[in-house]
Amino acid sequence: MERLIELSRDSDLSSLRNDETRTMTLYVMQNMHGLIKIGRSANPIQRRKQLRQQARCAVELVATFPNAGHFEEWVHAQLETHRAALEWFNGDDVARFAIDDLFGAQLPWLYTFHADDAAAWIERLLDTADGRYWRRRERHAVRSLKSAASGEGIYAMHGAGHYELDAEIALGLGYPCVGICSHKRETIVTVPNDGESMGSEIPHYSRSIEAAMTLWLPDVPEAERGTYTRPVECCLAALCDRWGFDLERVEPARTRR
């Protein structure tokens, strides 16, 4: 701890003054491929269990530093050249020496670093992270539509549909959006194409029942699709079905007609 305090003394990083994270524990972990994770948690032991499940490999605690969680961002900045991906760092001799130097102690490294195995594991990790990213996009689109349909929350004013709702849906569907803007109340997808910045227009999902109907998966019976008359509600129901969300997310919208 003394070493961290000394090295970071002149830093103007705002996170070093965060009293909330200061109460957390800074931890160092290592997985079976030798990769190193540095993070913070109120319960490092429980966090290790979570990481083992997520990583699908052995993960062990190397060291913990109570009441030092506010150092996490600063430590990451010092080790940027050793970063493998996300909060995981390489575990070669050079990286371990740099970490030992930051903490002012030779840490008890438990695993040998295997570069090829580590690279393959990182690739799987990034694939999983990408899946989580799209799941968050899906949830955000559903929350936005539910808010509009039920008249509550930040999208309540857009119950009749809006280009922002169309944009949320499109992002969840994986449109290659670089930027979305309103032009004459229409949503535009801007994608680089042969030097041009403007791309194709997003369908008016939340403003057109015809466009909303296209969101249903092909195996949904026509009769079920026809029970929705408002585009916003149709979008909400169709996306809940498409993405496997509970239908209870739809019911509050339907009962408020």
Stockholm file with secondary structure:
# STOCKHOLM 1.0

chainA/1-257         MERLIELSRDSDLSSLRNDETRTMTLYVMQNMHGLIKIGRSANPIQRRKQLRQQARCAVELVATFPNAGHFEEWVHAQLETHRAALEWFNGDDVARFAIDDLFGAQLPWLYTFHADDAAAWIERLLDTADGRYWRRRERHAVRSLKSAASGEGIYAMHGAGHYELDAEIALGLGYPCVGICSHKRETIVTVPNDGESMGSEIPHYSRSIEAAMTLWLPDVPEAERGTYTRPVECCLAALCDRWGFDLERVEPARTRR
#=GR chainA/1-257 SS CHHHHHHTTTCCCGGGGCHHHHTSEEEEEEETTSCEEEEEESCHHHHHHHHHHHHTSCEEEEEEETTCGGGHHHHHHHTGGGEEETTEECCSHHHHHHHHHHHTSCCCCCSCCCHHHHHHHHHHHHHHHHHHHHHHHHHHHHHHHHHHHHTCSTTGGGTTCCHHHHHHHHHHHTCCCSEEEEETTEEEEECCBTTBCCCCBCCCTTTCHHHHHTTSCTTSCHHHHTTCCSHHHHHHHHHHHHHTCCGGGTHHHHTTC
#=GC SS_cons         CHHHHHHTTTCCCGGGGCHHHHTSEEEEEEETTSCEEEEEESCHHHHHHHHHHHHTSCEEEEEEETTCGGGHHHHHHHTGGGEEETTEECCSHHHHHHHHHHHTSCCCCCSCCCHHHHHHHHHHHHHHHHHHHHHHHHHHHHHHHHHHHHTCSTTGGGTTCCHHHHHHHHHHHTCCCSEEEEETTEEEEECCBTTBCCCCBCCCTTTCHHHHHTTSCTTSCHHHHTTCCSHHHHHHHHHHHHHTCCGGGTHHHHTTC
//
